[in-house]
Amino acid sequence: MNNTAEWLRIRLPELIAEHGVVGAQVAVLHDGEIVDAAAGVLNNVTHEPVTGDAIFQIGSITKVWTATLVQELVNEGLLDLDRPVREVLPEFRLADDQAASVITTRQLLCHTAGFEGDLFYDTGNGDDILVKYLERMADTEQTSPPGELYVYCNSGYVVLGRIVEVLRGKPFNTVLRERLIDRLGIDAATRHAEYAGRLCASGHDGMKLVEEKTPEGDSPAGSVLAMSARSLLAFVRMHLGTTEFDAMREIQVVTPDFGFGGGQGLGWILHDYDNGLSGLGHAGQTPGFRAYLRVIPEAGLAVAVLTNGGAALPVVRAVHGKVLGDLANLTLREPPKPPDVPVPIDLDKVTGVYRTRRADLHVTASEHGRVSVRGVLRDVADAPVVVEEYTGFRDDALIAVEPENGSHEVVVLCGRDGEGKVKWLHWGRVAVRQ
């Protein structure tokens, strides 16, 4: 991999300068060997340089770590993925008690449990943070019946973290450290207090330092875990070096097509490539951080890119294009773009008011056959109104006219009521027609 290492050493500083990224680490695993590179700064105030041993928040890539701890329980015969969660957690409560009584661990792993997912509760920093989190979930509403619809669900992974705690008899972060972090001999932080004394990246919104701290109660879903790109690939190397976790790679759900295809495994997101190879990975985002992981098991290849501010996606695509092309002969799919001739939108079936946990989305007809989506936050005084234009992408999807962070968002039109009207707007999360 000497050519790869040399390309990263030269090109990564150029890429982050071209695209306004504050700092970045890249690590590449191929046939058991890891090379890495770093560029930029950890903090735009101190200008301390990024090095290969600095730690970055990995966000929702943490979900693969949590799923790994769950799979260990399955392998040991301590957990059945297809039994109700309440058999392990009798205290698991939701607004819909019938739904809560039948939701399974597999549905939590696959994001098909159907309840609200973005519940970022601050439950302190003690050993009872997940207990308190589950107590606050008691009024959480369903967006869809259990098992019916894939909807990305952070809170489901907090429930999984609590399952790990109960069956191991220890706090989640202790289990994470003992069974994975220490086992792999890597340096990682599982609590905010553990950032102290480490060379630690700070998050940035664009190029501005972010002061916000993510609540630890969401830690099994990805609010805290931080490590270097090299350490992240040591975890991937463990997965590639054993059959113990192969079940996690099996497709569980064909997800709505947001322009890239693929599906959902147990924790892993599954990718398809145009040359017939398949892969897996995950991405992560916390305030000021974006993290990306791609793995091609058949090629013994993995790439991790960790960033702490700025327009990360063009840098990531450049790195993925070069590394996956050189080492696995893969060509990345082009990101979706609005078609030259928009697909007609059945306005009567799409327009209306849709609701998320935090906002109402007013979808109205616009010019040139487009629709306008006006987002209004609820219960937030003087909140700005966000208006975006979408055009027809497919018969079952819209696409944003303007890109954000280097990509055009695809919104899939899911479900139909008795009149043929769309029930859900789906972009990973969902908004429900009112």
KOLMAR-779167 format. One record per residue (C-alpha): residue number from 1; residue in one letter; z, y, x. Coordinates in steps of 0.02 Angstrom, whole numbers. Example, Ala and Ser with C-alpha at 12.3 -4.5 7.8 and 13.67 -1.06 7.14 Angstrom:
% residues 2
1_a_390_-225_615
2_s_357_-53_684
//
This chain:
% residues 434
1_m_0_0_0
2_n_-19_116_148
3_n_-164_208_66
4_t_-65_232_-93
5_a_86_299_1
6_e_-23_419_100
7_w_-113_480_-57
8_l_53_514_-143
9_r_123_603_9
10_i_-25_723_15
11_r_-74_738_-167
12_l_93_747_-260
13_p_142_919_-191
14_e_-33_982_-235
15_l_-24_913_-412
16_i_143_990_-455
17_a_85_1158_-386
18_e_-76_1148_-488
19_h_15_1110_-651
20_g_175_1208_-632
21_v_296_1061_-618
22_v_466_1104_-543
23_g_498_939_-455
24_a_442_759_-459
25_q_472_586_-389
26_v_344_447_-392
27_a_376_265_-346
28_v_250_122_-345
29_l_294_-63_-346
30_h_157_-185_-294
31_d_184_-368_-250
32_g_370_-338_-224
33_e_352_-188_-109
34_i_403_-12_-161
35_v_337_151_-90
36_d_387_323_-151
37_a_357_509_-133
38_a_445_668_-186
39_a_394_850_-205
40_g_456_1015_-274
41_v_636_1069_-301
42_l_787_1001_-392
43_n_836_1171_-458
44_n_735_1330_-476
45_v_886_1436_-433
46_t_949_1347_-277
47_h_774_1286_-225
48_e_850_1128_-152
49_p_704_1010_-116
50_v_677_847_-208
51_t_706_695_-99
52_g_678_511_-133
53_d_864_476_-163
54_a_894_616_-289
55_i_934_561_-466
56_f_838_616_-622
57_q_878_581_-804
58_i_763_442_-865
59_g_787_476_-1051
60_s_726_342_-1170
61_i_675_224_-1029
62_t_860_184_-1045
63_k_815_87_-1203
64_v_736_-49_-1096
65_w_901_-64_-1001
66_t_997_-77_-1165
67_a_873_-206_-1232
68_t_896_-306_-1071
69_l_1084_-313_-1100
70_v_1049_-373_-1278
71_q_927_-505_-1217
72_e_1060_-571_-1097
73_l_1173_-597_-1248
74_v_1033_-692_-1336
75_n_1001_-799_-1182
76_e_1186_-845_-1174
77_g_1189_-896_-1358
78_l_1306_-753_-1405
79_l_1186_-661_-1520
80_d_1050_-706_-1646
81_l_923_-566_-1663
82_d_878_-614_-1841
83_r_1053_-612_-1915
84_p_1123_-455_-1999
85_v_1203_-328_-1883
86_r_1359_-333_-1992
87_e_1399_-508_-1931
88_v_1443_-427_-1764
89_l_1486_-251_-1827
90_p_1568_-262_-1999
91_e_1599_-74_-1988
92_f_1411_-35_-1985
93_r_1383_83_-2132
94_l_1236_185_-2197
95_a_1207_286_-2355
96_d_1109_138_-2424
97_d_1236_-4_-2417
98_q_1109_-136_-2466
99_a_998_-86_-2319
100_a_1147_-87_-2200
101_s_1193_-262_-2257
102_v_1024_-339_-2211
103_i_966_-242_-2056
104_t_949_-359_-1907
105_t_968_-334_-1720
106_r_782_-370_-1698
107_q_740_-227_-1816
108_l_848_-110_-1712
109_l_759_-164_-1553
110_c_588_-141_-1634
111_h_622_25_-1723
112_t_595_-50_-1896
113_a_771_-32_-1969
114_g_710_118_-2068
115_f_858_239_-2054
116_e_862_414_-1981
117_g_845_405_-1793
118_d_881_575_-1719
119_l_1070_586_-1739
120_f_1128_671_-1581
121_y_1315_673_-1615
122_d_1437_741_-1487
123_t_1577_612_-1490
124_g_1659_663_-1327
125_n_1661_566_-1165
126_g_1794_433_-1188
127_d_1776_245_-1201
128_d_1767_260_-1391
129_i_1609_368_-1400
130_l_1506_232_-1485
131_v_1645_189_-1607
132_k_1651_371_-1661
133_y_1462_380_-1669
134_l_1453_233_-1791
135_e_1587_313_-1899
136_r_1477_467_-1916
137_m_1326_362_-1966
138_a_1402_316_-2135
139_d_1298_446_-2230
140_t_1137_413_-2135
141_e_989_396_-2254
142_q_843_275_-2253
143_t_668_343_-2225
144_s_592_174_-2268
145_p_655_1_-2319
146_p_715_-111_-2176
147_g_570_-201_-2092
148_e_433_-103_-2180
149_l_385_35_-2059
150_y_395_68_-1872
151_v_489_232_-1846
152_y_558_276_-1675
153_c_747_268_-1692
154_n_869_330_-1561
155_s_1021_295_-1669
156_g_971_112_-1685
157_y_993_94_-1497
158_v_1167_168_-1508
159_v_1208_29_-1631
160_l_1137_-95_-1505
161_g_1250_-20_-1372
162_r_1399_-49_-1486
163_i_1346_-231_-1511
164_v_1347_-250_-1321
165_e_1522_-174_-1313
166_v_1593_-289_-1447
167_l_1518_-450_-1377
168_r_1562_-409_-1196
169_g_1733_-333_-1235
170_k_1701_-181_-1124
171_p_1630_-3_-1144
172_f_1441_4_-1142
173_n_1427_102_-980
174_t_1544_-23_-893
175_v_1435_-169_-948
176_l_1279_-75_-894
177_r_1352_-44_-723
178_e_1424_-219_-695
179_r_1278_-322_-760
180_l_1129_-218_-701
181_i_1165_-68_-590
182_d_1288_-151_-471
183_r_1193_-316_-480
184_l_1037_-227_-418
185_g_1132_-125_-289
186_i_1061_41_-347
187_d_1134_215_-360
188_a_1138_276_-540
189_a_1246_385_-653
190_t_1297_322_-826
191_r_1410_469_-874
192_h_1397_656_-844
193_a_1552_649_-734
194_e_1458_530_-618
195_y_1327_664_-579
196_a_1455_751_-469
197_g_1438_712_-285
198_r_1260_652_-304
199_l_1098_740_-261
200_c_1050_776_-441
201_a_898_859_-520
202_s_924_995_-650
203_g_815_1004_-804
204_h_697_1149_-838
205_d_608_1214_-993
206_g_443_1259_-914
207_m_509_1337_-755
208_k_673_1402_-829
209_l_836_1311_-794
210_v_908_1218_-944
211_e_1095_1236_-971
212_e_1104_1114_-1118
213_k_1197_951_-1089
214_t_1151_798_-1192
215_p_1293_712_-1286
216_e_1357_551_-1210
217_g_1372_466_-1380
218_d_1183_437_-1374
219_s_1191_355_-1202
220_p_1123_181_-1250
221_a_969_271_-1317
222_g_944_379_-1163
223_s_1048_537_-1155
224_v_1135_512_-988
225_l_1069_374_-873
226_a_1000_448_-713
227_m_930_372_-554
228_s_787_388_-431
229_a_611_326_-463
230_r_636_194_-327
231_s_794_131_-413
232_l_703_121_-579
233_l_573_8_-500
234_a_709_-103_-427
235_f_754_-138_-610
236_v_572_-174_-651
237_r_559_-290_-500
238_m_702_-391_-573
239_h_604_-409_-736
240_l_447_-465_-645
241_g_541_-587_-535
242_t_615_-695_-673
243_t_567_-776_-838
244_e_738_-732_-910
245_f_672_-579_-1000
246_d_495_-634_-1043
247_a_534_-634_-1229
248_m_553_-445_-1219
249_r_367_-428_-1180
250_e_309_-519_-1337
251_i_234_-406_-1469
252_q_348_-384_-1619
253_v_263_-243_-1713
254_v_87_-171_-1712
255_t_131_13_-1713
256_p_32_148_-1802
257_d_-117_198_-1695
258_f_-83_369_-1620
259_g_-241_357_-1516
260_f_-188_234_-1382
261_g_-167_67_-1471
262_g_-31_-52_-1415
263_g_128_-111_-1498
264_q_315_-135_-1485
265_g_408_-273_-1395
266_l_596_-294_-1378
267_g_634_-128_-1296
268_w_468_-119_-1205
269_i_320_-22_-1273
270_l_162_-126_-1250
271_h_-3_-52_-1188
272_d_-183_-110_-1200
273_y_-313_-67_-1068
274_d_-501_-65_-1085
275_n_-530_-204_-958
276_g_-427_-328_-1059
277_l_-267_-317_-958
278_s_-106_-282_-1051
279_g_44_-187_-991
280_l_213_-123_-1040
281_g_318_29_-1009
282_h_414_170_-1087
283_a_430_359_-1078
284_g_584_467_-1086
285_q_625_646_-1127
286_t_790_740_-1121
287_p_808_931_-1114
288_g_716_983_-957
289_f_664_808_-901
290_r_514_695_-932
291_a_503_518_-864
292_y_361_391_-869
293_l_356_206_-828
294_r_204_90_-831
295_v_205_-94_-783
296_i_59_-215_-764
297_p_145_-385_-746
298_e_-16_-481_-709
299_a_-48_-368_-560
300_g_133_-362_-501
301_l_119_-174_-518
302_a_230_-35_-586
303_v_228_155_-573
304_a_373_272_-610
305_v_355_460_-621
306_l_510_568_-646
307_t_498_757_-672
308_n_618_900_-709
309_g_514_1037_-789
310_g_340_1108_-813
311_a_179_1027_-876
312_a_213_849_-821
313_l_80_754_-918
314_p_-73_806_-814
315_v_21_757_-656
316_v_68_589_-731
317_r_-110_553_-786
318_a_-176_595_-612
319_v_-49_478_-530
320_h_-78_338_-656
321_g_-267_355_-642
322_k_-265_340_-454
323_v_-132_205_-433
324_l_-181_94_-579
325_g_-363_112_-532
326_d_-340_69_-349
327_l_-213_-71_-368
328_a_-261_-150_-535
329_n_-439_-89_-566
330_l_-382_-7_-727
331_t_-458_144_-811
332_l_-343_248_-919
333_r_-397_280_-1096
334_e_-442_460_-1127
335_p_-311_549_-1233
336_p_-365_581_-1413
337_k_-455_744_-1448
338_p_-517_824_-1609
339_p_-688_752_-1651
340_d_-842_863_-1644
341_v_-873_819_-1826
342_p_-704_808_-1913
343_v_-671_664_-2030
344_p_-656_732_-2209
345_i_-478_749_-2272
346_d_-436_699_-2451
347_l_-335_856_-2480
348_d_-266_804_-2649
349_k_-190_649_-2571
350_v_-121_735_-2415
351_t_-59_908_-2463
352_g_120_929_-2523
353_v_297_946_-2456
354_y_369_817_-2336
355_r_547_811_-2272
356_t_625_761_-2107
357_r_810_762_-2069
358_r_803_941_-2006
359_a_649_1021_-2081
360_d_530_1033_-2228
361_l_344_1019_-2188
362_h_229_1111_-2308
363_v_53_1040_-2295
364_t_-81_1151_-2373
365_a_-269_1164_-2368
366_s_-339_1276_-2232
367_e_-510_1336_-2175
368_h_-652_1222_-2118
369_g_-580_1071_-2209
370_r_-421_1073_-2106
371_v_-240_1068_-2162
372_s_-101_1186_-2110
373_v_72_1114_-2078
374_r_210_1242_-2096
375_g_377_1181_-2029
376_v_534_1263_-2097
377_l_703_1215_-2024
378_r_840_1190_-2153
379_d_1017_1259_-2134
380_v_968_1364_-1983
381_a_979_1552_-2009
382_d_829_1654_-1948
383_a_744_1497_-1881
384_p_563_1528_-1832
385_v_429_1456_-1946
386_v_307_1345_-1850
387_v_129_1331_-1914
388_e_3_1207_-1841
389_e_-175_1166_-1889
390_y_-236_987_-1905
391_t_-408_917_-1933
392_g_-470_745_-1986
393_f_-463_616_-1846
394_r_-485_451_-1940
395_d_-477_401_-2122
396_d_-291_371_-2095
397_a_-248_507_-1969
398_l_-248_692_-1929
399_i_-252_772_-1757
400_a_-185_939_-1698
401_v_-320_1068_-1664
402_e_-225_1143_-1517
403_p_-147_1039_-1378
404_e_37_1046_-1334
405_n_98_991_-1162
406_g_-78_934_-1122
407_s_-109_823_-1274
408_h_-164_835_-1456
409_e_-36_760_-1574
410_v_-100_626_-1693
411_v_-16_609_-1863
412_v_-47_446_-1955
413_l_-51_447_-2145
414_c_57_300_-2198
415_g_86_218_-2366
416_r_22_269_-2537
417_d_113_299_-2699
418_g_49_251_-2873
419_e_-69_400_-2873
420_g_-138_361_-2701
421_k_-44_505_-2618
422_v_18_485_-2440
423_k_202_436_-2432
424_w_239_469_-2248
425_l_172_582_-2111
426_h_199_480_-1953
427_w_193_541_-1773
428_g_324_421_-1704
429_r_453_498_-1817
430_v_412_519_-2002
431_a_419_650_-2138
432_v_440_583_-2315
433_r_344_656_-2464
434_q_458_745_-2587
//
